[in-house]
């Protein structure tokens, strides 16, 4: 059980709810803050013009709404903006989005009735997934369209996925005895005006990206063991000469993995203490960049992932609503906290970083495939008859094309603002689009990593270099071999690649 305190949700809490399906509960203090905010707004809004309570929305804010129509105004907003299209947002990201919205409404800056947070608690705790579409919001006045679909479910309408079936919300609520959200003042606008969907997708992205970099670090270490790499690439002395913490951290992780390996060589012993008389040194002096520059490349990616996680946790604990209800100062402030620029920019940075991770994996894979580069393996890590069998030749095409798609998807969404809403929203973030693109890049990257790790274990079997592997590398070898037994005869690998990919996404290998 994760308790929702006021503005104190941690990344660990989020992971428990989103990835481990833990339930949530409002603390007594949080419930009190929500009640105080609602009671204050109820009194304060009398005889005043407050946006979204007694006015129209967006460019129609100058139109006053009669008191008799104010509740229907909220229903009209929800229903009219439930206009999403495209694929459904992944259930895990929807769960994260609901948690983000719950936490934001619980800060006491929205003036909502308690039923709006209670229904979100029920949706999360009963594993009910509102049907929310990827296409819709432009991420400026929040995720208006996507959050409208959430609000539609909260009022007992629309559709949900429950127990694996897409069905009308009304029937599920009746079955479980769930009461819909009550519209009192501005509950429709309060649910819809915010960044919770882009943030929900984003937090899942950031956690999955951390899993991906853990696998990349571990696979890189395996290849270094395979080629009897020198140890100074990852030494504290070399990496400490550069001040970037990410680089030093990655180098430290790699040293930790390879600590008990029997294959990593010391440069002093091989090239310093032994007289080398060869004119052309057969013992390679330095490895390709994709191996010896791994701390520098992955260090930058690591820092980007960590910064994304930090910013997204800040966003989840922020008031991203409009207007802001301030009980302490007895006022209501109008502005633009719903604007998604922070999240949009961070998602673009994240997808660029993870694309580079896929590029690193693709280059390492190419090294394994090409005997002219590695000098120790048959073409395409082929354990069969050369010329007759094909080994990993076919799957390299998939890795290459998927990496190319990532490169195309890495073009930023952040700068693709298109004015809309009668130019009221004259500059927008496109945050949800940015988060969805990053999601696709990350999933693509796991495909490349899956192909790479299958190739690595095939290569290790060819070289008969399993027994001397580090304990971490041997563990990976065994895990992959449980899914993909050693093979020399050709067979369709698409099913096995998918299994390895899904295993990798669900199993965080290293604490990075």
C-alpha positions as CSV (number, residue, x, y, z in Angstrom):
1,X,0.0,0.0,0.0
2,X,1.4,3.4,-1.1
3,X,0.1,6.3,1.0
4,X,-0.6,9.5,-0.9
5,X,0.8,12.3,1.2
6,X,0.8,15.9,0.1
7,X,3.4,16.4,-2.6
8,X,5.8,13.7,-1.5
9,X,5.4,10.9,-4.0
10,X,8.9,9.3,-4.7
11,X,10.1,7.4,-7.7
12,X,10.1,4.3,-5.6
13,X,6.5,4.9,-4.7
14,X,5.6,5.4,-8.3
15,X,7.4,2.2,-9.4
16,X,5.5,0.2,-6.7
17,X,2.1,1.4,-7.9
18,X,2.8,1.3,-11.7
19,X,5.2,-1.7,-12.1
20,X,4.2,-3.8,-9.1
21,X,0.4,-3.1,-9.0
22,X,0.5,-1.9,-5.4
23,X,-2.7,-0.2,-4.2
24,X,-2.9,3.4,-3.0
25,X,-4.6,5.2,-0.1
26,X,-5.0,8.8,0.8
27,X,-3.6,9.9,4.1
28,X,-5.9,11.7,6.5
29,X,-3.8,14.9,6.1
30,X,-4.2,14.7,2.3
31,X,-8.0,14.2,2.6
32,X,-8.1,17.2,4.9
33,X,-6.2,19.4,2.5
34,X,-8.5,18.4,-0.4
35,X,-11.6,19.2,1.7
36,X,-10.2,22.6,2.8
37,X,-9.3,23.5,-0.8
38,X,-12.8,22.6,-2.0
39,X,-14.6,24.5,0.8
40,X,-12.5,27.6,0.2
41,X,-13.1,27.6,-3.5
42,X,-16.9,27.2,-2.9
43,X,-17.0,30.3,-0.8
44,X,-14.4,32.3,-2.7
45,X,-16.0,31.8,-6.1
46,X,-19.3,33.4,-5.1
47,X,-19.9,36.8,-6.8
48,X,-16.5,36.6,-8.6
49,X,-15.5,35.7,-12.2
50,X,-13.4,32.5,-11.9
51,X,-12.2,30.9,-15.1
52,X,-13.8,27.5,-15.7
53,X,-16.4,27.8,-13.0
54,X,-18.7,30.6,-14.3
55,X,-17.0,31.3,-17.7
56,X,-16.5,29.5,-20.9
57,X,-13.2,27.8,-21.8
58,X,-10.2,28.9,-23.8
59,X,-11.0,31.6,-26.3
60,X,-14.6,31.7,-25.1
61,X,-13.6,32.6,-21.5
62,X,-15.3,36.0,-21.9
63,X,-18.7,34.4,-21.9
64,X,-20.3,34.2,-18.5
65,X,-22.2,31.0,-17.5
66,X,-25.4,31.2,-15.5
67,X,-25.3,29.4,-12.2
68,X,-27.9,26.9,-13.3
69,X,-25.7,25.8,-16.2
70,X,-22.4,25.6,-14.4
71,X,-22.5,21.9,-13.7
72,X,-23.6,21.0,-17.2
73,X,-20.7,23.2,-18.4
74,X,-18.2,20.7,-16.8
75,X,-20.0,17.7,-18.4
76,X,-20.0,19.5,-21.8
77,X,-16.3,20.0,-21.6
78,X,-15.6,16.4,-20.7
79,X,-17.8,14.9,-23.4
80,X,-16.9,17.3,-26.2
81,X,-13.1,16.7,-25.7
82,X,-13.4,13.0,-25.6
83,X,-12.2,12.9,-29.2
84,X,-9.0,10.8,-29.2
85,X,-8.0,8.5,-32.0
86,X,-5.3,6.0,-32.8
87,X,-3.9,3.2,-30.7
88,X,-4.8,2.9,-27.0
89,X,-2.2,4.1,-24.5
90,X,-0.5,1.2,-22.8
91,X,-2.3,0.1,-19.6
92,X,0.9,0.7,-17.5
93,X,1.2,4.2,-18.8
94,X,-2.5,4.8,-18.1
95,X,-2.0,3.6,-14.5
96,X,0.9,6.0,-14.1
97,X,-1.2,8.8,-15.6
98,X,-4.0,8.2,-13.1
99,X,-1.5,8.2,-10.2
100,X,0.0,11.4,-11.5
101,X,-3.5,13.0,-11.7
102,X,-4.4,11.7,-8.3
103,X,-1.3,13.1,-6.8
104,X,-1.7,16.5,-8.4
105,X,-5.4,16.9,-7.3
106,X,-4.3,15.9,-3.8
107,X,-2.0,18.9,-3.4
108,X,-5.0,21.1,-2.6
109,X,-4.4,23.6,-5.4
110,X,-7.4,22.4,-7.5
111,X,-10.5,22.9,-5.3
112,X,-12.0,19.6,-6.3
113,X,-14.6,17.6,-4.5
114,X,-13.3,14.6,-2.7
115,X,-15.1,12.3,-5.0
116,X,-12.7,13.1,-7.8
117,X,-9.7,11.7,-5.9
118,X,-11.7,8.8,-4.5
119,X,-12.7,7.6,-7.9
120,X,-9.0,7.6,-9.0
121,X,-8.1,5.6,-6.0
122,X,-10.8,3.1,-6.9
123,X,-9.7,2.9,-10.6
124,X,-6.1,2.2,-9.5
125,X,-6.9,-0.3,-6.8
126,X,-9.4,-2.3,-8.9
127,X,-7.0,-2.3,-11.9
128,X,-9.5,-0.6,-14.1
129,X,-7.8,0.9,-17.2
130,X,-9.7,3.8,-18.8
131,X,-9.7,3.7,-22.6
132,X,-7.4,6.6,-23.6
133,X,-6.1,7.1,-27.1
134,X,-2.6,8.2,-28.1
135,X,-3.7,10.9,-30.6
136,X,-5.3,14.0,-29.2
137,X,-3.6,16.4,-26.9
138,X,-1.1,19.1,-27.9
139,X,0.3,19.3,-24.4
140,X,-0.4,23.0,-23.8
141,X,-3.6,23.4,-21.8
142,X,-2.5,20.0,-20.5
143,X,-3.4,16.7,-22.1
144,X,-6.9,17.9,-22.8
145,X,-8.1,15.2,-25.0
146,X,-6.4,12.3,-23.3
147,X,-7.5,13.5,-19.8
148,X,-11.0,14.1,-21.2
149,X,-11.2,10.3,-21.7
150,X,-10.0,9.8,-18.2
151,X,-12.6,12.3,-16.9
152,X,-15.3,10.6,-19.0
153,X,-14.6,7.3,-17.1
154,X,-14.6,9.2,-13.8
155,X,-18.2,10.4,-14.4
156,X,-19.2,6.8,-15.2
157,X,-19.2,7.1,-19.0
158,X,-16.9,6.0,-21.8
159,X,-15.1,2.7,-21.8
160,X,-12.6,0.8,-19.7
161,X,-10.5,-2.3,-20.0
162,X,-11.3,-4.5,-17.0
163,X,-10.1,-8.1,-16.5
164,X,-8.8,-8.2,-20.1
165,X,-12.0,-7.0,-21.7
166,X,-12.9,-3.6,-23.2
167,X,-16.4,-2.7,-21.9
168,X,-18.6,0.2,-20.9
169,X,-17.6,2.0,-17.7
170,X,-21.1,2.0,-16.4
171,X,-21.4,-1.8,-16.1
172,X,-18.0,-2.2,-14.4
173,X,-18.9,0.5,-11.9
174,X,-22.2,-1.2,-11.2
175,X,-20.5,-4.6,-10.8
176,X,-18.0,-3.2,-8.3
177,X,-20.2,-0.7,-6.5
178,X,-18.1,2.3,-7.5
179,X,-19.6,5.8,-7.3
180,X,-18.7,8.2,-10.2
181,X,-17.1,11.6,-9.6
182,X,-19.5,14.3,-8.5
183,X,-19.5,17.6,-10.4
184,X,-19.6,20.4,-7.8
185,X,-17.6,23.4,-9.2
186,X,-14.8,22.7,-11.7
187,X,-14.0,19.0,-11.5
188,X,-14.1,18.5,-15.2
189,X,-11.6,21.2,-15.9
190,X,-9.5,20.2,-12.9
191,X,-9.1,16.7,-14.2
192,X,-8.4,17.7,-17.8
193,X,-6.1,20.7,-17.3
194,X,-2.8,19.1,-16.6
195,X,0.3,17.2,-17.8
196,X,-0.5,13.8,-16.2
197,X,-0.7,11.7,-19.3
198,X,2.6,12.9,-20.8
199,X,4.0,12.5,-17.4
200,X,2.6,9.0,-16.9
201,X,3.9,7.8,-20.2
202,X,7.2,9.6,-19.4
203,X,7.8,8.0,-16.1
204,X,7.3,4.5,-17.6
205,X,9.7,5.6,-20.3
206,X,12.3,6.7,-17.9
207,X,12.2,3.6,-15.8
208,X,12.3,1.4,-18.9
209,X,15.2,3.4,-20.3
210,X,17.1,2.7,-17.0
211,X,16.4,-1.0,-17.5
212,X,17.7,-0.7,-21.1
213,X,21.0,1.0,-20.1
214,X,21.5,-1.7,-17.5
215,X,21.3,-4.4,-20.2
216,X,23.6,-2.4,-22.5
217,X,26.3,-2.0,-19.8
218,X,26.1,-5.8,-19.1
219,X,26.2,-6.8,-22.8
220,X,29.1,-4.5,-23.4
221,X,31.0,-6.2,-20.6
222,X,30.2,-9.6,-22.1
223,X,31.7,-8.6,-25.4
224,X,34.7,-7.2,-23.7
225,X,35.2,-10.5,-22.0
226,X,34.8,-12.3,-25.3
227,X,37.6,-10.4,-26.9
228,X,39.9,-10.4,-23.9
229,X,39.7,-6.7,-23.6
230,X,42.2,-4.6,-21.6
231,X,41.1,-3.3,-18.2
232,X,42.3,0.3,-18.4
233,X,39.3,1.4,-20.6
234,X,37.2,1.1,-17.4
235,X,39.8,2.1,-14.8
236,X,39.1,4.7,-12.2
237,X,42.3,6.5,-13.1
238,X,41.3,7.0,-16.8
239,X,37.7,7.8,-16.2
240,X,38.4,9.9,-13.2
241,X,40.5,12.2,-15.4
242,X,37.2,13.3,-16.9
243,X,34.8,14.9,-14.4
244,X,31.5,13.6,-15.6
245,X,29.8,11.5,-12.9
246,X,27.8,9.4,-15.4
247,X,31.0,8.2,-17.1
248,X,32.6,7.4,-13.8
249,X,29.5,5.5,-12.7
250,X,29.2,3.4,-15.8
251,X,32.9,2.6,-15.7
252,X,32.5,1.5,-12.1
253,X,29.6,-0.7,-13.0
254,X,31.6,-2.4,-15.7
255,X,34.6,-2.9,-13.4
256,X,32.2,-4.5,-10.9
257,X,30.8,-6.9,-13.6
258,X,34.2,-7.9,-14.9
259,X,35.9,-8.2,-11.5
260,X,35.7,-12.0,-11.4
261,X,36.2,-12.6,-15.1
262,X,39.1,-14.7,-16.3
263,X,39.3,-13.0,-19.7
264,X,40.0,-9.4,-19.0
265,X,43.7,-8.5,-19.5
266,X,45.9,-6.0,-17.8
267,X,47.7,-3.7,-20.2
268,X,50.8,-3.6,-18.0
269,X,51.3,-7.3,-18.2
270,X,50.6,-7.6,-21.9
271,X,52.3,-4.5,-23.4
272,X,54.3,-2.7,-20.7
273,X,56.2,-5.5,-18.8
274,X,56.6,-7.7,-21.9
275,X,59.0,-6.6,-24.7
276,X,57.0,-6.5,-27.9
277,X,59.3,-7.1,-30.9
278,X,56.7,-7.5,-33.7
279,X,56.8,-4.9,-36.4
280,X,53.0,-5.3,-36.8
281,X,51.5,-6.0,-33.4
282,X,49.0,-8.9,-33.6
283,X,47.8,-8.2,-30.1
284,X,45.4,-5.4,-30.8
285,X,46.5,-2.3,-28.9
286,X,43.0,-0.7,-28.6
287,X,39.5,-1.9,-29.2
288,X,36.9,-0.3,-31.5
289,X,35.1,2.8,-30.0
290,X,31.9,0.8,-29.4
291,X,33.8,-1.1,-26.7
292,X,36.5,1.2,-25.2
293,X,34.3,4.3,-25.4
294,X,31.4,2.7,-23.6
295,X,31.8,4.7,-20.4
296,X,31.8,7.9,-22.3
297,X,28.8,7.1,-24.4
298,X,26.7,5.3,-21.8
299,X,27.7,7.8,-19.2
300,X,26.0,10.7,-21.1
301,X,22.9,8.5,-21.6
302,X,22.8,7.5,-18.0
303,X,22.8,11.1,-16.8
304,X,20.0,12.0,-19.3
305,X,17.9,9.1,-17.9
306,X,18.5,10.2,-14.3
307,X,17.6,13.8,-15.1
308,X,14.4,12.7,-16.8
309,X,13.4,10.7,-13.8
310,X,14.1,13.6,-11.5
311,X,12.1,16.1,-13.6
312,X,9.2,13.7,-14.0
313,X,8.9,13.1,-10.2
314,X,9.0,16.9,-9.7
315,X,6.1,17.2,-12.3
316,X,4.0,14.5,-10.6
317,X,4.4,16.4,-7.3
318,X,3.5,19.8,-8.9
319,X,0.3,21.6,-9.4
320,X,-0.2,21.6,-13.1
321,X,-3.7,22.9,-13.1
322,X,-5.4,26.3,-14.0
323,X,-6.5,28.3,-12.2
324,X,-4.5,27.6,-9.0
325,X,-6.5,27.6,-5.7
326,X,-4.3,29.0,-2.9
327,X,-6.0,28.4,0.5
328,X,-3.0,29.8,2.4
329,X,-3.1,33.2,0.7
330,X,-6.9,33.1,0.2
331,X,-6.7,33.7,-3.5
332,X,-7.1,32.1,-6.9
333,X,-4.4,32.6,-9.5
334,X,-4.7,32.3,-13.3
335,X,-1.8,31.2,-15.4
336,X,-0.3,28.3,-17.3
337,X,1.0,25.6,-15.0
338,X,-0.7,23.1,-17.4
339,X,1.9,23.8,-20.1
340,X,3.9,20.6,-20.8
341,X,7.2,22.1,-22.0
342,X,9.3,20.6,-19.2
343,X,8.1,17.1,-19.9
344,X,8.2,17.5,-23.7
345,X,11.8,18.7,-23.7
346,X,12.8,15.9,-21.4
347,X,11.1,13.3,-23.5
348,X,13.0,14.6,-26.6
349,X,16.3,14.4,-24.8
350,X,15.5,10.9,-23.5
351,X,14.6,9.5,-26.9
352,X,17.8,11.0,-28.4
353,X,19.8,9.4,-25.6
354,X,18.1,6.0,-26.0
355,X,18.5,6.2,-29.8
356,X,22.2,6.5,-29.2
357,X,22.0,3.5,-27.0
358,X,20.4,1.5,-29.9
359,X,23.2,2.8,-32.2
360,X,25.8,1.6,-29.8
361,X,24.1,-1.9,-29.6
362,X,23.8,-2.0,-33.4
363,X,27.6,-1.2,-33.9
364,X,28.5,-3.8,-31.3
365,X,26.3,-6.3,-33.2
366,X,28.0,-5.4,-36.4
367,X,31.4,-6.1,-34.8
368,X,30.2,-9.5,-33.9
369,X,28.8,-10.2,-37.4
370,X,31.9,-9.2,-39.3
371,X,34.9,-11.5,-39.1
372,X,37.1,-8.8,-40.6
373,X,36.4,-6.6,-37.6
374,X,36.4,-9.1,-34.7
375,X,39.0,-11.5,-36.2
376,X,37.8,-14.4,-34.0
377,X,34.3,-15.4,-35.1
378,X,32.7,-16.9,-38.3
379,X,30.5,-14.6,-40.3
380,X,27.3,-13.7,-38.5
381,X,28.2,-15.8,-35.5
382,X,27.2,-18.8,-37.6
383,X,27.5,-22.1,-35.7
384,X,26.4,-24.1,-38.8
385,X,28.0,-24.8,-42.2
386,X,29.3,-21.6,-43.8
387,X,27.6,-20.9,-47.1
388,X,24.8,-23.3,-46.3
389,X,23.6,-21.9,-43.0
390,X,23.1,-18.2,-42.2
391,X,23.4,-17.8,-38.4
392,X,22.4,-14.3,-37.2
393,X,22.6,-12.8,-40.8
394,X,18.9,-12.3,-41.1
395,X,18.3,-10.7,-37.7
396,X,21.0,-8.2,-38.3
397,X,18.8,-6.6,-40.9
398,X,16.0,-6.1,-38.3
399,X,18.4,-4.5,-35.8
400,X,19.8,-2.2,-38.5
401,X,16.3,-1.1,-39.8
402,X,15.0,-0.6,-36.2
403,X,17.9,1.5,-35.3
404,X,17.4,3.6,-38.4
405,X,13.7,4.1,-37.4
406,X,15.0,5.3,-34.0
407,X,17.2,7.9,-35.7
408,X,14.2,9.2,-37.6
409,X,12.0,9.3,-34.5
410,X,14.7,11.2,-32.6
411,X,13.8,14.5,-34.4
412,X,12.3,16.7,-31.6
413,X,8.6,17.2,-31.1
414,X,9.4,20.1,-28.7
415,X,9.9,22.5,-31.5
416,X,6.9,21.4,-33.6
417,X,4.4,23.8,-32.0
418,X,1.2,24.4,-34.1
419,X,-1.1,27.2,-33.0
420,X,-4.7,26.0,-32.5
421,X,-7.8,26.7,-30.4
422,X,-8.5,29.9,-32.3
423,X,-4.9,30.8,-31.6
424,X,-5.6,30.9,-27.9
425,X,-3.0,28.1,-27.7
426,X,-0.5,29.9,-29.8
427,X,2.5,28.0,-28.7
428,X,2.2,24.4,-27.4
429,X,4.5,21.7,-26.1
430,X,3.4,18.5,-28.0
431,X,4.4,16.7,-24.8
432,X,2.2,13.7,-25.2
433,X,3.4,13.2,-28.7
434,X,7.0,13.5,-27.5
435,X,6.4,10.9,-24.7
436,X,4.8,8.5,-27.2
437,X,7.7,8.8,-29.6
438,X,10.1,8.2,-26.8
439,X,8.1,5.1,-25.8
440,X,8.5,3.7,-29.3
441,X,12.2,4.4,-29.4
442,X,12.7,2.6,-26.1
443,X,10.7,-0.4,-27.2
444,X,12.7,-0.5,-30.5
445,X,15.9,-0.4,-28.5
446,X,15.0,-3.5,-26.6
447,X,14.5,-5.2,-29.9
448,X,18.1,-4.3,-30.9
449,X,19.4,-5.3,-27.5
450,X,17.6,-8.7,-27.7
451,X,19.1,-9.5,-31.1
452,X,22.5,-8.4,-29.8
453,X,22.4,-10.6,-26.7
454,X,21.3,-13.6,-28.6
455,X,24.3,-13.0,-31.0
456,X,26.6,-12.7,-28.0
457,X,25.7,-16.0,-26.5
458,X,26.0,-17.7,-29.9
459,X,29.5,-16.2,-30.3
460,X,30.5,-17.3,-26.8
461,X,29.4,-20.9,-27.6
462,X,31.5,-20.8,-30.8
463,X,34.5,-19.6,-28.8
464,X,33.8,-22.0,-25.9
465,X,34.3,-19.1,-23.6
466,X,31.5,-19.6,-21.1
467,X,33.3,-21.1,-18.1
468,X,35.6,-18.2,-17.5
469,X,32.9,-15.5,-17.8
470,X,32.2,-13.2,-14.9
471,X,29.4,-14.3,-12.7
472,X,27.1,-11.6,-14.1
473,X,27.9,-12.5,-17.7
474,X,27.4,-16.2,-17.0
475,X,24.0,-15.4,-15.5
476,X,22.9,-13.5,-18.6
477,X,24.2,-16.4,-20.8
478,X,22.1,-18.9,-18.8
479,X,19.0,-16.7,-18.9
480,X,19.2,-16.2,-22.6
481,X,19.9,-19.9,-23.2
482,X,16.8,-20.8,-21.3
483,X,14.8,-19.0,-24.0
484,X,17.1,-19.6,-27.0
485,X,18.9,-22.9,-27.0
486,X,22.2,-23.0,-28.9
487,X,21.5,-23.6,-32.6
488,X,23.4,-24.3,-35.8
489,X,20.5,-25.1,-38.1
490,X,18.5,-22.2,-39.4
491,X,15.0,-21.6,-38.1
492,X,12.6,-18.6,-37.8
493,X,13.9,-16.5,-34.9
494,X,11.2,-13.9,-34.6
495,X,9.3,-15.6,-31.8
496,X,12.5,-16.1,-29.8
497,X,13.6,-12.5,-30.3
498,X,10.2,-11.4,-28.9
499,X,10.6,-13.6,-25.9
500,X,14.0,-12.3,-25.1
501,X,12.9,-8.7,-25.6
502,X,10.0,-9.2,-23.2
503,X,12.2,-10.9,-20.7
504,X,14.7,-8.0,-20.8
505,X,12.0,-5.3,-20.4
506,X,10.6,-7.0,-17.4
507,X,13.9,-7.8,-15.7
508,X,16.1,-4.9,-14.5
509,X,19.5,-6.5,-14.6
510,X,21.7,-4.0,-12.9
511,X,21.0,-1.4,-10.2
512,X,22.1,1.5,-12.2
